[in-house]
Amino acid sequence: MGISYTPRTWTANEHVLAQFLNNEIGAPLTGMQSSWQSFPVEVDGWLRYDGTVTGAFMQVGKTVHARTTYIVGSDDFASPIAAAKFTMPLRPHADYALGGTLRYAPVGSALIGDASASLGKCLSCCIYGGDVIKLRDEGNAETAIAGTPWTWEAGDYMLLAYTYEAA
């Protein structure tokens, strides 16, 4: 990331005032700062009715920092065959491709929790199939499927945090 214009050239013996420095350097640097933006998250592989899912991301150059929170609702339920997949805010760079497809490139971590039993488990966030995140455990198995690693109920949660390079 850099300044997208040519700054002014100073001449010998010219008095450089703070106002000039602010206009030439300070304002462009302030404009380069990023802030968190929300993005719509879809949870595929689950039937979500009253659960809460939120997503936010920050892009600095081509680097994307993202976080997703999913709180399971009382009418939500996991698929017995498909793991939860979370949409990403921006498409990842093609360098994440393994064997010609975007499959299981680790980019972050997740904490999933069973609220009723006060249990938690750390997992890897992996790019899968283009622009979604799947959760993998230490044995590289998919998780967040019905009954895995526990029976999902209202109040259980998934907190994802990941960083990757955008396309």
N, C-alpha and C positions, 0 to 999 in steps of 0.2 A: 504494500500500500504506500502511496506517496502523494505529494501535492500534484494536482492535475493541471497546473498552470506554471508559467515561468515567473518566479518572483522578480521584483524590481532589482536592478543593479545599482549599487551605491557608488557615488563618485568620491574621489579623494578629497579630504577636508570637508566633506558634507556632514552637517550635524544630523545624527540619527535620533529622531524623537520617538518617545514611547508610542505615540499615536501611529507612526509609520510601522513600527514593529508589530503592534497589535493588528493593523490592517493586513500586513504582508505575511505574517507568520502565525499570530495568535488565532485569528478568525478561521483560517483554513484548518489548523490543527483541531480546533473545537468542532468543526464540521465533520472531522474524520472519526470522532468518538461515536461508538455504537450504543444502542440501548436495547433492552429486551422488548420484543414484540410478540404478541400472542399469535398462535396459528391454530387452525382447526385440526383436531386429532380424530382420526377414525380408528376404532378398535375392531379389526377384522378377526374372525374366528370365535367371537363371543357374541351372544345376543345381549345387547345392552339396552335397557329400558329406562332405568331411573338412576343409574350410576353417574358419577361425575368424572369427566375427563377434561383436563386442561393441558395446554402446551404453550411454551414460550421459547423463543430463540433469539440469538444475537449473532449477527454476521459482521466479522471484521476481515475485510479483504475477501478471500475465498474460504476462510475458516469459519465454521458454523458451530456454535455452542447451543445445545438444546436441552430442554428438560420437559418431562411429561409426568403428570400425576393422574392416576386413575384410582378412584375410590369405588369399590363394588357396591352396587345398590341392591335392595332387597328383591327386585325382580330380574336382576341380571343373572345370567348363568353361562358357564364355560362350555365350549363344545367338547364332546367326548373324544373327538378325533383331531381337531385343529388347534394349534397353539395360538395364543393372542399375537396379533401383529399390529404395530402402531405406525401410523403414517409419520413421515419426516417432513420438516418444513421446506427443505430444498433438496433437489436431486443430488446424490453424491457423485463425485468424480469417478470416471470409468476405471481409474487405477485400483479401485476396491474390488474389481472383478477377479474372481478366482476360477480358473478353468473356463473363462469366457462368459461366466454369469456372475452376477452380484450375489454371492452366497456366503453368509456367515463371516463377514469381515468384522472383527471386534473393534468397537469404537467407544465403549463406555461401560458403565455399570448400572445396576438396578438393585433396589431393595424392595423385596416383596414381603408382605406381612399378613399374618393371620391375627386379626384384631382380637378375636375371642380367646385365643390361646396364648397371646403375647409372644408369638413366634415370628421370627424374621429369617430371611435367607437372602444372601447376596448372589447376584447373577451377572453374567456378561450381556451387554447390549450389543447385538450384531446386526450389521446391515444384511438384509435378505431380499433378493429379487428386485432390486431397483431402488425403491424409496420407502421401504418399511423397516422397522426394527423388530427383531424377534429376540426373546430371552433364552439364553443357553446356560446350563449349569456346568459345574466343574468337570463333569463327564461328557460334555459337549452334547447333552441331550436337550431337546426342546422342553420347555416347562410352561406353566400357565395354561395347562389343559385341564379339563374337568378331572378333579381328584388328584392333580399333580401340582405342587407337592402336598397339597391338602385339599379338603373340600372347601371350595370358595363360598363365602357367605357375605352378607351385607357388612360393610365396614372394613373388609380386607382391602389391601391397597398394593399398588405398584408405583414405585417412584423411580423414574429413569433419568439419567444424566449422561449425555454423550457429546463428543466433539468429532467433527469430520471435515473433509475438504469438499466444498461444493463443486459441481460440474462447471 
